[in-house]
């Protein structure tokens, strides 16, 4: 018996790309872009970009930490954790005021989504304490 079901015609590569792009709400794309802009500005303006020169109160061996001039998507879990911790402690509004906790969380979510876009399923999940790849 012949099927009566109809299907749409195959999509071109451009149509597939457009469908994938539209799958993410515009507001989410804007938050991701904003979060990465803030992080990029922080990375570029930070005076000390060498992990070995960084003072830290943790037991992290900074000799194995990539410097801040490395793209976030290229960092392994341990340096990503090291630098994002610094970022969260140092990020603030343009007037110097602290971001409210909810806004800081949104910034971190935007960075997480960017890392997921770059690294797919292998992305380090910065907001999941079960992802313990940086713990030795």
Secondary structure, 3 states (H helix, E strand, C coil): CCCCCCCCCCCCHHHHHHHHHHHCCHHHHHHHHHHHHHHHHHHHHCCCCCHHHCCCCCCCCHHHCCCCCCCHHHCCHHHHHHHHHHHHHHCCCCCCCCCCHHHHHHHHHHHHHHHHHHHHHHCCCCCCCCCCCCCC
